[in-house]
Structures are given as C-alpha cells and as structure tokens.
C-alpha cells in the first residue's frame, strides 16, 4: 500500500492510488526524456573533466574513482531536490 505521510498522512485509497498511477504513466515519457538528457549531459561533463585532467598532466582516474564520484554527484543532486 502506498503511504505518503508528508503529504496526506494516511494510506492512499484505491481510487487515489489509481489516479496517481495514471498520472505517473501519462508523464513517464517526459520524465524519461529529461532523465536521458540529464544523463547525456552528465556523461559529457565527466568526459570533459577527465580530458582536462589528462591535459593538465594528471593521471586518469580509475573506474572505481569515477563510479564513486558519480555516486557523490547523484547524492548531492538528491539532497538539493529534497531541500527545494
């Protein structure tokens, strides 16, 4: 059962749940499009940073460092979303 204590403080009724799911399905293509655009920008940004790092004579980061950095960026973005 879906519960959103912050917004309504109780379980959703079946009708409310159906309405929420219908809205989510209607907006999904736009949400997915925005996510793909954000992901592409993120990858391009990471590649540019890595190229600048190598151009400056620094060693390239290993995959583990890149994955950790990406995770930190995702966590930061999530924290920013929750603050607004």
PyMOL Python script that loads the backbone (N, CA, C, O; Angstrom):
from pymol import cmd

cmd.read_pdbstr("""\
ATOM      1  N   UNK A   1       0.843  -1.176   0.000  1.00  0.00           N
ATOM      2  CA  UNK A   1       0.000   0.000   0.000  1.00  0.00           C
ATOM      3  C   UNK A   1       0.893   1.244   0.000  1.00  0.00           C
ATOM      4  O   UNK A   1       1.906   1.294   0.697  1.00  0.00           O
ATOM      5  N   UNK A   2       0.507   2.227  -0.777  1.00  0.00           N
ATOM      6  CA  UNK A   2       1.272   3.464  -0.853  1.00  0.00           C
ATOM      7  C   UNK A   2       0.901   4.376   0.309  1.00  0.00           C
ATOM      8  O   UNK A   2      -0.277   4.590   0.596  1.00  0.00           O
ATOM      9  N   UNK A   3       1.913   4.904   0.966  1.00  0.00           N
ATOM     10  CA  UNK A   3       1.690   5.840   2.066  1.00  0.00           C
ATOM     11  C   UNK A   3       2.591   7.043   1.840  1.00  0.00           C
ATOM     12  O   UNK A   3       3.770   6.884   1.525  1.00  0.00           O
ATOM     13  N   UNK A   4       2.054   8.232   1.996  1.00  0.00           N
ATOM     14  CA  UNK A   4       2.863   9.436   1.916  1.00  0.00           C
ATOM     15  C   UNK A   4       2.530  10.291   3.124  1.00  0.00           C
ATOM     16  O   UNK A   4       1.688  11.186   3.058  1.00  0.00           O
ATOM     17  N   UNK A   5       3.210   9.997   4.237  1.00  0.00           N
ATOM     18  CA  UNK A   5       2.939  10.704   5.486  1.00  0.00           C
ATOM     19  C   UNK A   5       3.197  12.197   5.389  1.00  0.00           C
ATOM     20  O   UNK A   5       2.519  12.987   6.046  1.00  0.00           O
ATOM     21  N   UNK A   6       4.178  12.596   4.571  1.00  0.00           N
ATOM     22  CA  UNK A   6       4.494  14.020   4.472  1.00  0.00           C
ATOM     23  C   UNK A   6       3.364  14.803   3.804  1.00  0.00           C
ATOM     24  O   UNK A   6       3.108  15.952   4.165  1.00  0.00           O
ATOM     25  N   UNK A   7       2.692  14.189   2.835  1.00  0.00           N
ATOM     26  CA  UNK A   7       1.669  14.918   2.088  1.00  0.00           C
ATOM     27  C   UNK A   7       0.260  14.714   2.625  1.00  0.00           C
ATOM     28  O   UNK A   7      -0.475  15.683   2.821  1.00  0.00           O
ATOM     29  N   UNK A   8      -0.123  13.466   2.865  1.00  0.00           N
ATOM     30  CA  UNK A   8      -1.504  13.240   3.286  1.00  0.00           C
ATOM     31  C   UNK A   8      -1.612  12.516   4.619  1.00  0.00           C
ATOM     32  O   UNK A   8      -2.685  12.525   5.222  1.00  0.00           O
ATOM     33  N   UNK A   9      -0.553  11.894   5.098  1.00  0.00           N
ATOM     34  CA  UNK A   9      -0.545  11.292   6.423  1.00  0.00           C
ATOM     35  C   UNK A   9      -1.370  10.030   6.576  1.00  0.00           C
ATOM     36  O   UNK A   9      -1.668   9.617   7.696  1.00  0.00           O
ATOM     37  N   UNK A  10      -1.737   9.420   5.481  1.00  0.00           N
ATOM     38  CA  UNK A  10      -2.536   8.197   5.564  1.00  0.00           C
ATOM     39  C   UNK A  10      -2.317   7.379   4.294  1.00  0.00           C
ATOM     40  O   UNK A  10      -1.813   7.901   3.299  1.00  0.00           O
ATOM     41  N   UNK A  11      -2.691   6.111   4.322  1.00  0.00           N
ATOM     42  CA  UNK A  11      -2.599   5.316   3.090  1.00  0.00           C
ATOM     43  C   UNK A  11      -3.531   5.884   2.020  1.00  0.00           C
ATOM     44  O   UNK A  11      -4.586   6.437   2.331  1.00  0.00           O
ATOM     45  N   UNK A  12      -3.137   5.745   0.783  1.00  0.00           N
ATOM     46  CA  UNK A  12      -3.991   6.188  -0.318  1.00  0.00           C
ATOM     47  C   UNK A  12      -5.161   5.227  -0.487  1.00  0.00           C
ATOM     48  O   UNK A  12      -5.031   4.024  -0.257  1.00  0.00           O
ATOM     49  N   UNK A  13      -6.282   5.762  -0.882  1.00  0.00           N
ATOM     50  CA  UNK A  13      -7.414   4.894  -1.218  1.00  0.00           C
ATOM     51  C   UNK A  13      -7.132   4.260  -2.579  1.00  0.00           C
ATOM     52  O   UNK A  13      -6.222   4.685  -3.291  1.00  0.00           O
ATOM     53  N   UNK A  14      -7.904   3.257  -2.930  1.00  0.00           N
ATOM     54  CA  UNK A  14      -7.718   2.603  -4.228  1.00  0.00           C
ATOM     55  C   UNK A  14      -7.901   3.604  -5.369  1.00  0.00           C
ATOM     56  O   UNK A  14      -7.143   3.582  -6.338  1.00  0.00           O
ATOM     57  N   UNK A  15      -8.891   4.471  -5.262  1.00  0.00           N
ATOM     58  CA  UNK A  15      -9.132   5.476  -6.309  1.00  0.00           C
ATOM     59  C   UNK A  15      -7.968   6.461  -6.399  1.00  0.00           C
ATOM     60  O   UNK A  15      -7.537   6.818  -7.495  1.00  0.00           O
ATOM     61  N   UNK A  16      -7.461   6.899  -5.245  1.00  0.00           N
ATOM     62  CA  UNK A  16      -6.315   7.822  -5.240  1.00  0.00           C
ATOM     63  C   UNK A  16      -5.086   7.143  -5.834  1.00  0.00           C
ATOM     64  O   UNK A  16      -4.346   7.751  -6.607  1.00  0.00           O
ATOM     65  N   UNK A  17      -4.875   5.894  -5.474  1.00  0.00           N
ATOM     66  CA  UNK A  17      -3.732   5.144  -5.991  1.00  0.00           C
ATOM     67  C   UNK A  17      -3.844   5.009  -7.509  1.00  0.00           C
ATOM     68  O   UNK A  17      -2.854   5.186  -8.220  1.00  0.00           O
ATOM     69  N   UNK A  18      -5.040   4.698  -8.010  1.00  0.00           N
ATOM     70  CA  UNK A  18      -5.241   4.586  -9.454  1.00  0.00           C
ATOM     71  C   UNK A  18      -4.980   5.915 -10.150  1.00  0.00           C
ATOM     72  O   UNK A  18      -4.392   5.951 -11.231  1.00  0.00           O
ATOM     73  N   UNK A  19      -5.416   7.000  -9.535  1.00  0.00           N
ATOM     74  CA  UNK A  19      -5.210   8.332 -10.110  1.00  0.00           C
ATOM     75  C   UNK A  19      -3.720   8.680 -10.161  1.00  0.00           C
ATOM     76  O   UNK A  19      -3.232   9.207 -11.161  1.00  0.00           O
ATOM     77  N   UNK A  20      -3.014   8.387  -9.089  1.00  0.00           N
ATOM     78  CA  UNK A  20      -1.575   8.663  -9.036  1.00  0.00           C
ATOM     79  C   UNK A  20      -0.837   7.835 -10.085  1.00  0.00           C
ATOM     80  O   UNK A  20       0.041   8.347 -10.779  1.00  0.00           O
ATOM     81  N   UNK A  21      -1.189   6.566 -10.198  1.00  0.00           N
ATOM     82  CA  UNK A  21      -0.528   5.702 -11.175  1.00  0.00           C
ATOM     83  C   UNK A  21      -0.837   6.150 -12.604  1.00  0.00           C
ATOM     84  O   UNK A  21       0.048   6.133 -13.460  1.00  0.00           O
ATOM     85  N   UNK A  22      -2.077   6.548 -12.867  1.00  0.00           N
ATOM     86  CA  UNK A  22      -2.439   7.023 -14.204  1.00  0.00           C
ATOM     87  C   UNK A  22      -1.639   8.275 -14.560  1.00  0.00           C
ATOM     88  O   UNK A  22      -1.159   8.408 -15.686  1.00  0.00           O
ATOM     89  N   UNK A  23      -1.497   9.186 -13.609  1.00  0.00           N
ATOM     90  CA  UNK A  23      -0.711  10.407 -13.843  1.00  0.00           C
ATOM     91  C   UNK A  23       0.756  10.065 -14.082  1.00  0.00           C
ATOM     92  O   UNK A  23       1.398  10.642 -14.960  1.00  0.00           O
ATOM     93  N   UNK A  24       1.277   9.138 -13.307  1.00  0.00           N
ATOM     94  CA  UNK A  24       2.676   8.724 -13.481  1.00  0.00           C
ATOM     95  C   UNK A  24       2.888   8.125 -14.869  1.00  0.00           C
ATOM     96  O   UNK A  24       3.896   8.404 -15.518  1.00  0.00           O
ATOM     97  N   UNK A  25       1.956   7.316 -15.319  1.00  0.00           N
ATOM     98  CA  UNK A  25       2.075   6.717 -16.649  1.00  0.00           C
ATOM     99  C   UNK A  25       1.947   7.764 -17.748  1.00  0.00           C
ATOM    100  O   UNK A  25       2.628   7.667 -18.769  1.00  0.00           O
ATOM    101  N   UNK A  26       1.087   8.763 -17.558  1.00  0.00           N
ATOM    102  CA  UNK A  26       0.942   9.834 -18.552  1.00  0.00           C
ATOM    103  C   UNK A  26       2.216  10.664 -18.664  1.00  0.00           C
ATOM    104  O   UNK A  26       2.606  11.060 -19.762  1.00  0.00           O
ATOM    105  N   UNK A  27       2.855  10.925 -17.550  1.00  0.00           N
ATOM    106  CA  UNK A  27       4.028  11.806 -17.565  1.00  0.00           C
ATOM    107  C   UNK A  27       5.341  11.055 -17.753  1.00  0.00           C
ATOM    108  O   UNK A  27       6.386  11.685 -17.913  1.00  0.00           O
ATOM    109  N   UNK A  28       5.312   9.730 -17.737  1.00  0.00           N
ATOM    110  CA  UNK A  28       6.547   8.953 -17.805  1.00  0.00           C
ATOM    111  C   UNK A  28       7.409   9.285 -19.021  1.00  0.00           C
ATOM    112  O   UNK A  28       8.615   9.457 -18.846  1.00  0.00           O
ATOM    113  N   UNK A  29       6.875   9.387 -20.244  1.00  0.00           N
ATOM    114  CA  UNK A  29       7.746   9.690 -21.384  1.00  0.00           C
ATOM    115  C   UNK A  29       8.546  10.985 -21.192  1.00  0.00           C
ATOM    116  O   UNK A  29       9.727  11.038 -21.532  1.00  0.00           O
ATOM    117  N   UNK A  30       7.914  12.018 -20.653  1.00  0.00           N
ATOM    118  CA  UNK A  30       8.615  13.288 -20.426  1.00  0.00           C
ATOM    119  C   UNK A  30       9.671  13.142 -19.337  1.00  0.00           C
ATOM    120  O   UNK A  30      10.775  13.672 -19.465  1.00  0.00           O
ATOM    121  N   UNK A  31       9.340  12.433 -18.282  1.00  0.00           N
ATOM    122  CA  UNK A  31      10.297  12.209 -17.194  1.00  0.00           C
ATOM    123  C   UNK A  31      11.496  11.428 -17.715  1.00  0.00           C
ATOM    124  O   UNK A  31      12.641  11.767 -17.416  1.00  0.00           O
ATOM    125  N   UNK A  32      11.233  10.385 -18.493  1.00  0.00           N
ATOM    126  CA  UNK A  32      12.321   9.578 -19.041  1.00  0.00           C
ATOM    127  C   UNK A  32      13.181  10.399 -19.994  1.00  0.00           C
ATOM    128  O   UNK A  32      14.405  10.272 -19.991  1.00  0.00           O
ATOM    129  N   UNK A  33      12.545  11.246 -20.812  1.00  0.00           N
ATOM    130  CA  UNK A  33      13.292  12.110 -21.739  1.00  0.00           C
ATOM    131  C   UNK A  33      14.217  13.056 -20.970  1.00  0.00           C
ATOM    132  O   UNK A  33      15.385  13.214 -21.323  1.00  0.00           O
ATOM    133  N   UNK A  34      13.682  13.686 -19.911  1.00  0.00           N
ATOM    134  CA  UNK A  34      14.515  14.600 -19.107  1.00  0.00           C
ATOM    135  C   UNK A  34      15.663  13.849 -18.451  1.00  0.00           C
ATOM    136  O   UNK A  34      16.783  14.356 -18.384  1.00  0.00           O
ATOM    137  N   UNK A  35      15.386  12.631 -17.963  1.00  0.00           N
ATOM    138  CA  UNK A  35      16.446  11.850 -17.334  1.00  0.00           C
ATOM    139  C   UNK A  35      17.529  11.506 -18.346  1.00  0.00           C
ATOM    140  O   UNK A  35      18.715  11.614 -18.036  1.00  0.00           O
ATOM    141  N   UNK A  36      17.143  11.095 -19.547  1.00  0.00           N
ATOM    142  CA  UNK A  36      18.136  10.758 -20.578  1.00  0.00           C
ATOM    143  C   UNK A  36      18.969  11.983 -20.955  1.00  0.00           C
ATOM    144  O   UNK A  36      20.179  11.873 -21.151  1.00  0.00           O
ATOM    145  N   UNK A  37      18.331  13.145 -21.059  1.00  0.00           N
ATOM    146  CA  UNK A  37      19.073  14.375 -21.361  1.00  0.00           C
ATOM    147  C   UNK A  37      20.051  14.695 -20.239  1.00  0.00           C
ATOM    148  O   UNK A  37      21.207  15.034 -20.491  1.00  0.00           O
ATOM    149  N   UNK A  38      19.583  14.586 -18.999  1.00  0.00           N
ATOM    150  CA  UNK A  38      20.458  14.848 -17.856  1.00  0.00           C
ATOM    151  C   UNK A  38      21.620  13.863 -17.852  1.00  0.00           C
ATOM    152  O   UNK A  38      22.759  14.256 -17.599  1.00  0.00           O
ATOM    153  N   UNK A  39      21.351  12.597 -18.125  1.00  0.00           N
ATOM    154  CA  UNK A  39      22.387  11.572 -18.128  1.00  0.00           C
ATOM    155  C   UNK A  39      23.424  11.855 -19.218  1.00  0.00           C
ATOM    156  O   UNK A  39      24.625  11.721 -18.982  1.00  0.00           O
ATOM    157  N   UNK A  40      22.966  12.246 -20.408  1.00  0.00           N
ATOM    158  CA  UNK A  40      23.892  12.560 -21.500  1.00  0.00           C
ATOM    159  C   UNK A  40      24.774  13.755 -21.133  1.00  0.00           C
ATOM    160  O   UNK A  40      25.976  13.747 -21.396  1.00  0.00           O
ATOM    161  N   UNK A  41      24.169  14.787 -20.523  1.00  0.00           N
ATOM    162  CA  UNK A  41      24.968  15.950 -20.091  1.00  0.00           C
ATOM    163  C   UNK A  41      25.981  15.541 -19.027  1.00  0.00           C
ATOM    164  O   UNK A  41      27.120  16.008 -19.026  1.00  0.00           O
ATOM    165  N   UNK A  42      25.560  14.680 -18.140  1.00  0.00           N
ATOM    166  CA  UNK A  42      26.433  14.225 -17.063  1.00  0.00           C
ATOM    167  C   UNK A  42      27.634  13.462 -17.622  1.00  0.00           C
ATOM    168  O   UNK A  42      28.767  13.666 -17.184  1.00  0.00           O
ATOM    169  N   UNK A  43      27.381  12.592 -18.582  1.00  0.00           N
ATOM    170  CA  UNK A  43      28.462  11.820 -19.202  1.00  0.00           C
ATOM    171  C   UNK A  43      29.415  12.750 -19.946  1.00  0.00           C
ATOM    172  O   UNK A  43      30.632  12.599 -19.847  1.00  0.00           O
ATOM    173  N   UNK A  44      28.867  13.715 -20.693  1.00  0.00           N
ATOM    174  CA  UNK A  44      29.712  14.666 -21.424  1.00  0.00           C
ATOM    175  C   UNK A  44      30.542  15.507 -20.459  1.00  0.00           C
ATOM    176  O   UNK A  44      31.719  15.769 -20.708  1.00  0.00           O
ATOM    177  N   UNK A  45      29.924  15.925 -19.362  1.00  0.00           N
ATOM    178  CA  UNK A  45      30.628  16.716 -18.353  1.00  0.00           C
ATOM    179  C   UNK A  45      31.776  15.906 -17.751  1.00  0.00           C
ATOM    180  O   UNK A  45      32.881  16.420 -17.580  1.00  0.00           O
ATOM    181  N   UNK A  46      31.512  14.650 -17.435  1.00  0.00           N
ATOM    182  CA  UNK A  46      32.551  13.788 -16.861  1.00  0.00           C
ATOM    183  C   UNK A  46      33.695  13.587 -17.851  1.00  0.00           C
ATOM    184  O   UNK A  46      34.863  13.622 -17.464  1.00  0.00           O
ATOM    185  N   UNK A  47      33.367  13.377 -19.119  1.00  0.00           N
ATOM    186  CA  UNK A  47      34.400  13.187 -20.134  1.00  0.00           C
ATOM    187  C   UNK A  47      35.255  14.446 -20.283  1.00  0.00           C
ATOM    188  O   UNK A  47      36.474  14.356 -20.423  1.00  0.00           O
ATOM    189  N   UNK A  48      34.619  15.613 -20.253  1.00  0.00           N
ATOM    190  CA  UNK A  48      35.363  16.872 -20.360  1.00  0.00           C
ATOM    191  C   UNK A  48      36.279  17.063 -19.157  1.00  0.00           C
ATOM    192  O   UNK A  48      37.421  17.498 -19.305  1.00  0.00           O
ATOM    193  N   UNK A  49      35.785  16.740 -17.980  1.00  0.00           N
ATOM    194  CA  UNK A  49      36.625  16.864 -16.783  1.00  0.00           C
ATOM    195  C   UNK A  49      37.809  15.914 -16.847  1.00  0.00           C
ATOM    196  O   UNK A  49      38.924  16.275 -16.472  1.00  0.00           O
ATOM    197  N   UNK A  50      37.567  14.704 -17.321  1.00  0.00           N
ATOM    198  CA  UNK A  50      38.652  13.726 -17.420  1.00  0.00           C
ATOM    199  C   UNK A  50      39.680  14.164 -18.465  1.00  0.00           C
ATOM    200  O   UNK A  50      40.882  14.006 -18.255  1.00  0.00           O
ATOM    201  N   UNK A  51      39.211  14.713 -19.587  1.00  0.00           N
ATOM    202  CA  UNK A  51      40.130  15.201 -20.619  1.00  0.00           C
ATOM    203  C   UNK A  51      40.968  16.356 -20.085  1.00  0.00           C
ATOM    204  O   UNK A  51      42.167  16.427 -20.357  1.00  0.00           O
ATOM    205  N   UNK A  52      40.355  17.255 -19.330  1.00  0.00           N
ATOM    206  CA  UNK A  52      41.093  18.374 -18.742  1.00  0.00           C
ATOM    207  C   UNK A  52      42.118  17.869 -17.740  1.00  0.00           C
ATOM    208  O   UNK A  52      43.223  18.404 -17.653  1.00  0.00           O
ATOM    209  N   UNK A  53      41.760  16.860 -16.998  1.00  0.00           N
ATOM    210  CA  UNK A  53      42.679  16.277 -16.018  1.00  0.00           C
ATOM    211  C   UNK A  53      43.915  15.700 -16.716  1.00  0.00           C
ATOM    212  O   UNK A  53      45.044  15.935 -16.286  1.00  0.00           O
ATOM    213  N   UNK A  54      43.692  14.947 -17.787  1.00  0.00           N
ATOM    214  CA  UNK A  54      44.804  14.345 -18.528  1.00  0.00           C
ATOM    215  C   UNK A  54      45.628  15.437 -19.214  1.00  0.00           C
ATOM    216  O   UNK A  54      46.857  15.363 -19.238  1.00  0.00           O
ATOM    217  N   UNK A  55      44.952  16.458 -19.774  1.00  0.00           N
ATOM    218  CA  UNK A  55      45.657  17.560 -20.441  1.00  0.00           C
ATOM    219  C   UNK A  55      46.542  18.321 -19.460  1.00  0.00           C
ATOM    220  O   UNK A  55      47.570  18.875 -19.850  1.00  0.00           O
ATOM    221  N   UNK A  56      46.148  18.350 -18.199  1.00  0.00           N
ATOM    222  CA  UNK A  56      46.937  19.040 -17.175  1.00  0.00           C
ATOM    223  C   UNK A  56      48.095  18.178 -16.678  1.00  0.00           C
ATOM    224  O   UNK A  56      48.860  18.597 -15.809  1.00  0.00           O
ATOM    225  N   UNK A  57      48.220  16.972 -17.233  1.00  0.00           N
ATOM    226  CA  UNK A  57      49.325  16.107 -16.844  1.00  0.00           C
ATOM    227  C   UNK A  57      49.031  15.222 -15.646  1.00  0.00           C
ATOM    228  O   UNK A  57      49.931  14.554 -15.137  1.00  0.00           O
ATOM    229  N   UNK A  58      47.804  15.207 -15.195  1.00  0.00           N
ATOM    230  CA  UNK A  58      47.429  14.348 -14.070  1.00  0.00           C
ATOM    231  C   UNK A  58      47.035  12.973 -14.596  1.00  0.00           C
ATOM    232  O   UNK A  58      46.581  12.854 -15.734  1.00  0.00           O
ATOM    233  N   UNK A  59      47.199  11.948 -13.794  1.00  0.00           N
ATOM    234  CA  UNK A  59      46.816  10.613 -14.263  1.00  0.00           C
ATOM    235  C   UNK A  59      45.294  10.495 -14.387  1.00  0.00           C
ATOM    236  O   UNK A  59      44.545  11.140 -13.654  1.00  0.00           O
ATOM    237  N   UNK A  60      44.864   9.672 -15.314  1.00  0.00           N
ATOM    238  CA  UNK A  60      43.427   9.424 -15.472  1.00  0.00           C
ATOM    239  C   UNK A  60      42.915   8.692 -14.237  1.00  0.00           C
ATOM    240  O   UNK A  60      43.645   7.932 -13.601  1.00  0.00           O
ATOM    241  N   UNK A  61      41.666   8.929 -13.914  1.00  0.00           N
ATOM    242  CA  UNK A  61      41.081   8.260 -12.753  1.00  0.00           C
ATOM    243  C   UNK A  61      40.726   6.820 -13.115  1.00  0.00           C
ATOM    244  O   UNK A  61      40.398   6.517 -14.262  1.00  0.00           O
ATOM    245  N   UNK A  62      40.797   5.947 -12.124  1.00  0.00           N
ATOM    246  CA  UNK A  62      40.391   4.565 -12.354  1.00  0.00           C
ATOM    247  C   UNK A  62      38.861   4.486 -12.323  1.00  0.00           C
ATOM    248  O   UNK A  62      38.193   5.432 -11.905  1.00  0.00           O
ATOM    249  N   UNK A  63      38.325   3.370 -12.762  1.00  0.00           N
ATOM    250  CA  UNK A  63      36.865   3.190 -12.816  1.00  0.00           C
ATOM    251  C   UNK A  63      36.216   3.335 -11.444  1.00  0.00           C
ATOM    252  O   UNK A  63      35.125   3.893 -11.334  1.00  0.00           O
ATOM    253  N   UNK A  64      36.872   2.841 -10.403  1.00  0.00           N
ATOM    254  CA  UNK A  64      36.302   2.928  -9.053  1.00  0.00           C
ATOM    255  C   UNK A  64      36.183   4.385  -8.612  1.00  0.00           C
ATOM    256  O   UNK A  64      35.185   4.771  -8.003  1.00  0.00           O
ATOM    257  N   UNK A  65      37.198   5.193  -8.917  1.00  0.00           N
ATOM    258  CA  UNK A  65      37.141   6.616  -8.561  1.00  0.00           C
ATOM    259  C   UNK A  65      36.028   7.326  -9.325  1.00  0.00           C
ATOM    260  O   UNK A  65      35.316   8.162  -8.767  1.00  0.00           O
ATOM    261  N   UNK A  66      35.883   6.989 -10.601  1.00  0.00           N
ATOM    262  CA  UNK A  66      34.828   7.602 -11.406  1.00  0.00           C
ATOM    263  C   UNK A  66      33.448   7.206 -10.888  1.00  0.00           C
ATOM    264  O   UNK A  66      32.547   8.041 -10.814  1.00  0.00           O
ATOM    265  N   UNK A  67      33.282   5.936 -10.531  1.00  0.00           N
ATOM    266  CA  UNK A  67      31.993   5.467 -10.013  1.00  0.00           C
ATOM    267  C   UNK A  67      31.672   6.146  -8.686  1.00  0.00           C
ATOM    268  O   UNK A  67      30.531   6.543  -8.448  1.00  0.00           O
ATOM    269  N   UNK A  68      32.676   6.280  -7.824  1.00  0.00           N
ATOM    270  CA  UNK A  68      32.457   6.925  -6.530  1.00  0.00           C
ATOM    271  C   UNK A  68      32.080   8.398  -6.719  1.00  0.00           C
ATOM    272  O   UNK A  68      31.170   8.906  -6.063  1.00  0.00           O
ATOM    273  N   UNK A  69      32.781   9.063  -7.610  1.00  0.00           N
ATOM    274  CA  UNK A  69      32.490  10.470  -7.883  1.00  0.00           C
ATOM    275  C   UNK A  69      31.073  10.634  -8.445  1.00  0.00           C
ATOM    276  O   UNK A  69      30.353  11.555  -8.061  1.00  0.00           O
ATOM    277  N   UNK A  70      30.683   9.747  -9.346  1.00  0.00           N
ATOM    278  CA  UNK A  70      29.328   9.805  -9.909  1.00  0.00           C
ATOM    279  C   UNK A  70      28.282   9.584  -8.821  1.00  0.00           C
ATOM    280  O   UNK A  70      27.240  10.240  -8.819  1.00  0.00           O
ATOM    281  N   UNK A  71      28.555   8.660  -7.892  1.00  0.00           N
ATOM    282  CA  UNK A  71      27.626   8.407  -6.793  1.00  0.00           C
ATOM    283  C   UNK A  71      27.492   9.644  -5.906  1.00  0.00           C
ATOM    284  O   UNK A  71      26.387   9.996  -5.494  1.00  0.00           O
ATOM    285  N   UNK A  72      28.610  10.299  -5.614  1.00  0.00           N
ATOM    286  CA  UNK A  72      28.558  11.517  -4.806  1.00  0.00           C
ATOM    287  C   UNK A  72      27.738  12.604  -5.496  1.00  0.00           C
ATOM    288  O   UNK A  72      26.970  13.316  -4.849  1.00  0.00           O
ATOM    289  N   UNK A  73      27.905  12.725  -6.808  1.00  0.00           N
ATOM    290  CA  UNK A  73      27.140  13.725  -7.557  1.00  0.00           C
ATOM    291  C   UNK A  73      25.648  13.411  -7.525  1.00  0.00           C
ATOM    292  O   UNK A  73      24.829  14.321  -7.397  1.00  0.00           O
ATOM    293  N   UNK A  74      25.284  12.128  -7.641  1.00  0.00           N
ATOM    294  CA  UNK A  74      23.870  11.740  -7.566  1.00  0.00           C
ATOM    295  C   UNK A  74      23.300  12.050  -6.186  1.00  0.00           C
ATOM    296  O   UNK A  74      22.186  12.560  -6.067  1.00  0.00           O
ATOM    297  N   UNK A  75      24.073  11.739  -5.140  1.00  0.00           N
ATOM    298  CA  UNK A  75      23.613  12.011  -3.777  1.00  0.00           C
ATOM    299  C   UNK A  75      23.437  13.511  -3.551  1.00  0.00           C
ATOM    300  O   UNK A  75      22.477  13.937  -2.909  1.00  0.00           O
ATOM    301  N   UNK A  76      24.359  14.306  -4.075  1.00  0.00           N
ATOM    302  CA  UNK A  76      24.269  15.758  -3.927  1.00  0.00           C
ATOM    303  C   UNK A  76      23.023  16.284  -4.643  1.00  0.00           C
ATOM    304  O   UNK A  76      22.298  17.121  -4.104  1.00  0.00           O
ATOM    305  N   UNK A  77      22.780  15.787  -5.860  1.00  0.00           N
ATOM    306  CA  UNK A  77      21.596  16.211  -6.607  1.00  0.00           C
ATOM    307  C   UNK A  77      20.324  15.827  -5.857  1.00  0.00           C
ATOM    308  O   UNK A  77      19.366  16.599  -5.827  1.00  0.00           O
ATOM    309  N   UNK A  78      20.308  14.652  -5.255  1.00  0.00           N
ATOM    310  CA  UNK A  78      19.144  14.206  -4.487  1.00  0.00           C
ATOM    311  C   UNK A  78      18.927  15.099  -3.270  1.00  0.00           C
ATOM    312  O   UNK A  78      17.791  15.459  -2.962  1.00  0.00           O
ATOM    313  N   UNK A  79      20.000  15.458  -2.579  1.00  0.00           N
ATOM    314  CA  UNK A  79      19.878  16.342  -1.417  1.00  0.00           C
ATOM    315  C   UNK A  79      19.340  17.707  -1.835  1.00  0.00           C
ATOM    316  O   UNK A  79      18.507  18.287  -1.139  1.00  0.00           O
ATOM    317  N   UNK A  80      19.817  18.225  -2.977  1.00  0.00           N
ATOM    318  CA  UNK A  80      19.339  19.519  -3.454  1.00  0.00           C
ATOM    319  C   UNK A  80      17.855  19.456  -3.779  1.00  0.00           C
ATOM    320  O   UNK A  80      17.121  20.402  -3.492  1.00  0.00           O
ATOM    321  N   UNK A  81      17.401  18.351  -4.377  1.00  0.00           N
ATOM    322  CA  UNK A  81      15.982  18.201  -4.701  1.00  0.00           C
ATOM    323  C   UNK A  81      15.129  18.208  -3.445  1.00  0.00           C
ATOM    324  O   UNK A  81      14.042  18.787  -3.442  1.00  0.00           O
ATOM    325  N   UNK A  82      15.599  17.577  -2.379  1.00  0.00           N
ATOM    326  CA  UNK A  82      14.818  17.498  -1.150  1.00  0.00           C
ATOM    327  C   UNK A  82      14.777  18.824  -0.401  1.00  0.00           C
ATOM    328  O   UNK A  82      13.856  19.062   0.380  1.00  0.00           O
ATOM    329  N   UNK A  83      15.762  19.691  -0.629  1.00  0.00           N
ATOM    330  CA  UNK A  83      15.779  20.991   0.044  1.00  0.00           C
ATOM    331  C   UNK A  83      14.815  21.972  -0.588  1.00  0.00           C
ATOM    332  O   UNK A  83      14.400  22.928   0.068  1.00  0.00           O
ATOM    333  N   UNK A  84      14.444  21.764  -1.850  1.00  0.00           N
ATOM    334  CA  UNK A  84      13.559  22.724  -2.527  1.00  0.00           C
ATOM    335  C   UNK A  84      12.123  22.316  -2.426  1.00  0.00           C
ATOM    336  O   UNK A  84      11.246  23.010  -2.940  1.00  0.00           O
TER     337      UNK A  84
END
""", "prot")
cmd.dss("prot")
cmd.show_as("cartoon", "prot")
cmd.util.cbc("prot")
cmd.orient("prot")
